[in-house]
Amino acid sequence: MERPRLSVFRSARHIYCQIVDDTTGRTIAAASSNEKSVNDQPSFESKVAKAVFTGKLLAQRAMDKGVKKVVFDRNGFQMDLNMVFPLDRLNELAREGFIGSVAGFHYSFMGATEPQQMEKTARNLAGIMKKDGVNAVILVPV
């Protein structure tokens, strides 16, 4: 398994997510806001809180099976900024100690640029981030 794919479907009432090994076509882990283990929890204050709980449940199930990294299947979510660039969720994970921290600065680049033209800018940005002590980066192709 190179890197499994995280697939998320959101209906008006529920969220369904699964991590898939595309080399075998098998689901490694799955969770849904409509499953018994989620519905057995005390009442959630919002659909967002229920979705966050569901996501953490999926993450734990995936980690229990040895999954450490996934690629996000953004099919259907190109226009949903909470799915494409989930700053609120990242900040929440940092507050809970699940990740270290979220940078105070966020950078973006236009997509239709030749890599050779971006090299100087990328090297400069890497230097800035190194000085800031950045040790992990999330690249989001939008």
Buried (B, 14 or more C-beta within 10 A) or exposed (E): BEEBBBBBBBEEEBBBBBBBBEEEEEEBBBBBBBBEEBEEEEEBEEBBEBBBBBBBBBBEBBEEEEBEEBEBBBEEBEEEEEBBBBEEBBEBBEEEEEEEEBBEEEEEEEEEEEEEEEEEEEEEBEEEBEEEEBEEEEEEEE
